[in-house]
Amino acid sequence: MSNSEKEAEHFAPIIRPQELVKLKDAPELVLIDARAGADAQARYEAQHLSGAFWVDLEQELAHKTANPADGGRHPLPSAQAFSELLGQLGITPASHVVVYDDKSGANAAARFWWMLSALGHRAVQVLDGGLNAALAVGFPTSATAPKRPGGAPYPQHTWSLPTATVQDVERAVQHESELVIDVRDAFRYRGEQEPIDLIAGHIPGAVNIPFSSNLDAEGFFLSPALLKAQYDQALADRQPTDVIVHCGSGVTACHTLLAMAHAGFEVPKLYVGSWSEWSNSGRPVATEA
C-alpha cells in the first residue's frame, strides 16, 4: 500500500484481536508492547506477542521532573524525542502500528496511541482486550525480544492534538460551558483512598467518569454507539473542544480520549499533569463521602 493510499484509508482507533491475527504477516505492521509497572520489562521478556517491541513508559513515553508539581508524574517528552524513539522502533509514516498492554489499554497503550496520533499518524490502533485477548485467539508469542531496527526520526516533531495546562483547568472548572472529566476510579475521586499520590480527592468542579465505564465486563471497549450515547449525555450541549480529560498522571486519561475517538468524537484536551500535578501544587482539593 502506498503512503497516499494509507493516508486515504480509515483506521478505527481500536482493533479486534481477530483482525490482528489476519495482519500478523503484513510487512508494514509494527507491534508495540506498552505494559508498565516495576516488572513490566521482565513480563515482556517472559512472553510477548511475536515481533512486538517493548516501550518504557517511565523512560520513553514520559520526561520526568524532580517535582510532580512541575508537570505531574508522567510529563510528555518532547515531540522530537518521541520522533527519535519512533525511528529506533522502525516506525515510519507507512507503518501500521498496533499497540497493546495488559490493562485493556489503560496502562500505556492508549498513551502511545495518543502520542503517535498527536504526530499526525493515522494508522495506529490499540488492541481491544489487550494481551490476554490476543493469546485467547492464538496470536503467536515469543520470549525473545526483537532488536530495534533503528532508523531516521519520524518526520514530524510537533504535537497536534490539544492539551491543557493547569491554568486552563483552573479556568475551565469556573465555567458551565466547559467540562473537566476525571477518569480515575470513583474511590480515588471521592478521596476515600489515594494509592499513588500524596493527597486524596479531586479537582473541585471536575466530574468523575471512570475509564472502566468505557469497557464491558470482559474488558473490551463498548461499541461506538454505546460510547457515543454515554459521552453525549456527559457532554450535554458542550463540544469536545470544551472538554478536558485527566487522570492521575496523564496516562489513563488517554483511555477515555481513545474511547471518545472510537465513538466518533473529536479528541478533547488532555491535561497531562493531571491529579499528580494539581495535588502537589497547593491548589484546592475536594472530597466527597
Summary of the structure (lengths in Angstrom):
residues: 289
radius of gyration: 18.4
end to end distance: 55.2
largest distance: 56.0
contacts: 970
relative contact order: 0.17
helix: 33%
strand: 14%
